[in-house]
């Protein structure tokens, strides 16, 4: 909190408001740690749907309360209080469900053996290092933009990232509930079968990301103007939204490997990677701010921050994470994965360029949004078809799923006819 005035470059309101805002945000986050162990217990028993329902219900209530508060009070203070209310509600719901389902486990006072405790402690420390590294990468961008470029640019940048973060949060719901399922799969199946499942999820990862992030790029400028109506100019230069889209897609392409990493518990083996990645990202971001501003002008300083994140992702995350997973969990070399992964990223980048030059301009924001959204979906079809045709494992698993659905419908039809 002592460094807030330095980090918020260009902030002109009372410092007390800045401190209060930060404090309330901090409280809303800290509360979630009070029931984190109970959430982990539910997930361990493959009850991710319960934790997802609780968090979604809490967030829905939060959004409703925030809308009401903004309409009737226009107070940012009460807007943040709604976050705290939502966190408290999620805490209460989690406690009730866990105590009802797993009361004997909670009341079990038996101590774990020293070996298990040592293993758990080791993995928790490794995961903590991953979280610190992720914070340095994902949070540092906003801090650096605020401190070195200005809080006005950060405000415009946040409009774009708020939407894409919400979008990415929805997309990750396809992966997060599968962690415990994949964990059981890795125990029950041989490594060859697990690799095929990884290939399937990697291609699925690419298809999801291609459709959603091309769609995002096609409509984001119009969406920002519609959602955040203001007398000021809210759009960033198009090169910034292009780089934001590419950056989030590249980060999203790690989801499949991270899913299998968490499921197999191999995050200990690359525990130093996130710290090195985070420190490198901070250093490159600060350097690129001045470099891009010197080469291309002040409007492109923010591009330098995002490019630094892309560089660290491509040169560290997309190399180290698959290497560790393949070496320690799958007993193989990730050469084929590397080739497929970087081809996927190159194909998406090419599709993004095609979309950029295919977009249309209209006087009506809504018409422009609709037309460019349709163009984005049309452009996304080509890379998606390419991915399906080039991945035999993906086609195999999709075929099996369709056959199971077909058999189920046949059985239901036979029951109704008899």
N, C-alpha and C positions, 0 to 999 in steps of 0.2 A: 504493500500500500504506500510505502514511502516513495517509491519510484513512479507512481501514477502520473504526477504532473509532468515528469520528463517524457514518459512514454506517450502521453496524449498530446502530441504536437498540435498547436492551434486551438486547444480547448479554451473557451472564453468564459464559461459559466463559473459559478462558485465552486471552489475546491471541495467543499462539504458535500455537494451533490455527487461529485465524482467518487469520493470515498464511500458514501452511502450506497451508491449503485453497485460498486464493486463488492461491498460487504454483503448486500442482499443476494447477489449472484453467488457468492462464495457459500453462504448458508444453504441455498437451495441445492448446491452440489454436494456439500458435506453430508446432508441428510441422507442422500442415496447410499452412502457408505455404511450407514447404520443397519441396513438390512441386506447388504451385499452377500453375506454368508448364506442367508435364507434363500436368496435368489439362486445362488450357486447350487444349493441342495436340490431345489426343484429341477434345475437344468440337468443335474447329474442323474436324476431318475427319468430323464427324457420327457419332462413335463414343461418343455419350453413354451408350449402354447399357453400355459397358465401365466408365466412371467410376461409373455408378449401381450396377453389380454390385460393384465394389470397395468403395465406401462402404457399401453394404448389408451386405456380408460382414463388413467391419470392425466395423460397429455390432452385428451379430448376435453376433460373438465377444465384443464388449465387454459386451453384456447377459448372455451366458452366464457370463462370468468374474465379473461383478458379483454375479450371483445366488449363485454358488458362494462368493465371498468373504464376502458378507453372512451366508450360512448358517453358514459355518465359523469366521469371524473376527469378524464384526460390527464390522469396522473401516472407518470412513469414509476413512481414509488409503489403504488398499488398494483401496477402491472407486474412488477417483480415479486410482490407479495404473493401473487397468484401462483408463481413458480414454487414457492415454499409450501403453499397449501397443497398443490399437486404432489409434491414429494412426500409430504406427511400422509396423504391419502394412500399413495402407493406403499409406503411403509406399513400402514395399518392393514391394508388388504393382504400384503405378503405375510405378515405375522399371523393373521387369522387362518389363512390357507395352510401354511406350513405347520402350525400347531395342531390343526385338525388332521392333516394327513400323516405327519411324521413326529408326533408328540413323543413316542418312545425313543426315537433317535436323539431328540433334543434333550430329553431327560437322562439319557445314558451318560453317566459320569466316568465311564471306563476310559483310561488314558491309552492313547495309541503307543505302539512300541517305538523304540528309539530310531530304528531303521526307517520306518514309515515317516516319522516326524522329520527326520533328516532329509528324506526325498521331497516331502511337501515343501519344507522350508527352502530347499534349493530351487525348486521350480517357481515358488512365489517370488523369490529374489530375481530370478530370470525374467519373469513376467513384469515385475516392477520396472526393470531396466527397459523392457520393450515399451511400457507405457510412458516412461520419461522421454525416450527417443521419439515416440509418436507425438508427444506434446511439443517437443522442440521443432518437429517438422510441421505439424498441422497448425499450431498456435503461433509459432514464431513469425509466419508470414504477416498476420494481422498486426502483431506488435511492431515489426520492422516498418511496415507501411505507415503506421500511426506515428512512430518516432522519427523516421527519416524522410517521409514524403508529406504527411499531413493527415489530420483526422477527417478532412472533407473528402479526400480521395478514398480513405478507408470506408467512409459511409457509403459511397457509390459502389465500391468493391464488395462491401458486405451485402448490399441488395442482391448482387449476383450470386454470392456464395451461400446466402441464406436459402435461396430457392434450390440450388444444386445440392446443398447439404441435406435438405429435406428429401430431395429426390433420391440421393444416395442412401439415405437411411431406410427408405422404402425398399430399395433394391437389395440391401444387405439382409432384409428379412427373409429373402429366399435362401440365404446361406446360414445365418446364425442358428436357427433352430435345429440344423442338421449336425451340429458339432458332436453331440452325444451319440447320434446314430452312426456317424462315420467312425467314431471311436470304437463302438462295438463291432463295426464292420472290419476295421483294421485288425481286431483281435481274432475274429472268426474266419476271415478270408485269407488266402495266400497273397503274397506281395504283387504277383502278376495281376490278379483281379483288382487289387486296390489301385494299381497304376491305371488300369482301364477306367475305373471310376473317376480318378483324378483327371484323366483326359476328357471325360464326359463333362465334368463340372467346369473345366477350363474353357471348353468350347461354349458351354451354356453361359458362362461368365462373359465371354466375348459377345455373344448374340444379345444378351440383356443390355450390356453396356453400349453396344452399337446403336440399338434402337432408341434407348432413352437419352443418350448423350448427343446423338445427332438431332433428336427432337428438341432437346434443350437448346442447342445452338441455333436451331431454326426459329425459335419463338422467344428467346430470352429477352431481347431488347424491347419487344412489344409488351412482354409480360411485366417487366420492370416498370415501364411507363403506366401500365394499367393498374398494377398492384400498389405502387408507391407514388400516387399522384402528388405532384408538387409544382410550385411555380418555378423551381430551379431545374436545370438540365440534369437528368439523372443517368443518362446513358454514358457508358464508357466507350472509348474508341473501339472499333470492331476487333482490332488486333488483340485487345485485352480479353474480350469474351472468347475469342478463338483459343488463346493460350489457357484460359481458365478451363474451358471444355476439355482440351487435350490433357491438361494436368489431372483433372478428376477422373478421366477415363483411364489414364495410365495407373493411377492409384487404385481404381476399381478393379483393374485386371489382376491385382494381387489377391483377390478374395478367395479364389479356389485354393491356392497354395496355403493361405492363412487358415482356411477352414481345416485342411488336412494337418497343418502344423499344430493347431490347437488340439485337434482330435487325437493326434499321436503323441503329444507332449514333447515335441522336439524343439520348443522355443528356448530351451536351456542352451542348446548347442550354438545358437547365434546371439547370445545375450549381449555381446559387446557391439553387435552390428547397429542397433538403433541409436546408441549413444554416439558412435562415430558418425552415423548418418545425420543425426540431429545437429551436431557441432559443425559438420561440413556444410549443412544446409544454411545454418545461421551465417557462417562466414561467407559463403557464396552469395547469399541474398544481399548482405550489406555491400559486398563488392560490386555485384551486378546492378544495384540501385544507381550507383555513381557511374558505372560504365555505360549503361543503357541511356541514362540521362545525358551523358556527354556525347554519345554517338547519335542518338535519335531524338533527343528533346525531353522536356519534363513529363510529357504525357506518357512516355514509354518507360519511366522509372519503375512503375508498378509491374510492368512486364518482366523486368529483370528479376524481381522477387519470385515470380511464378516459375520462370525459366530455371532458376536455381533449384527449386523443388523437383522439377522434371528431371534435371540432370542427376540429382541424388537418387531419385527413384529408379532411373534407367541403369545407372552404373553401380548401384549398391543393392537396393531392395530386390530388383528383378533378377539379380545374379546370385546373391547370398542366400535368400530364402529358399528358392528351388534346390540349390546345391545342398543345403542342410537337410531338407525334407527327403530328397532322393538318397543321400548318403546314409543317414541315420535311421530312416523309417522304411525306405523302399529298397535299400541295398542296390542302387543302380546309379548310373551317371545321367544327369539331366540334359544331355546334348539335344535330344529331339524336342524336349520341352522348350529349351532356349530358342531353337529355330522357329517353332510354331508360335511362341509367345511374341517374339519380335516381328514376325510376319503379320500377326494379328494387329499389332500396334501400327505397323506401316500401312496396312490395309485401311484401318480406321482413319489414320491421318490423311490418306489419299481421298477417302470418302468425305472427310470434313472439308477438304479443299474444294472438291466438286460441289458440295452443298453451298459453300461460301459464294461461288460464282454462279450458282443456280437460283439464288434467292431473289425475290421480287420486292418491289417497293410500291406501296399504295398510300393514299392519304388517310384512309381509315386504319386505325391500329388493329381492330378486330379482323378485318379482311386480310390484312398483311400477315397477322398471326396464323390464321386458318390456312392460307395458301402456303406459306413457308413451312408450316407444320406438316402439311400433306407432302410437300416436296421432300422434306427430311425423311419421312417414312418411306417414300419411294426410293430415295438414295440408299437407305439402310437395307433394303431388300437384297441388293447385290452382294455386299460383304457377308450377310447372313447365309445366303445360299452358298457362297464360296466356302464358308466354315463348315456347313453341313456336308458338302460334297467331299471335302478333304479330310474329314475326321470319321474313320470307320467305327471307332468306339462309340461315338455319339449316335451314329445311325443305328448301331446294334442295340444300345440301351433304349432309344426311342421306339424301335421296333418291338422290343420286349414289353415296354409299357403299353403300347397300343394293342398288342396281343392279349395282355392281361385284362385290359378294359373290354376288349371284344368278347373274351370268355365270360367275363362277369355279366355283360349284357345278355349273352346267350343263356346263361343260367337263370337270370331273372325272367327272361322271356319264357323259358321252359316251365318255370314255376307258375307264372301267371296263366299259361295255356293249359296246364294240368289242373 
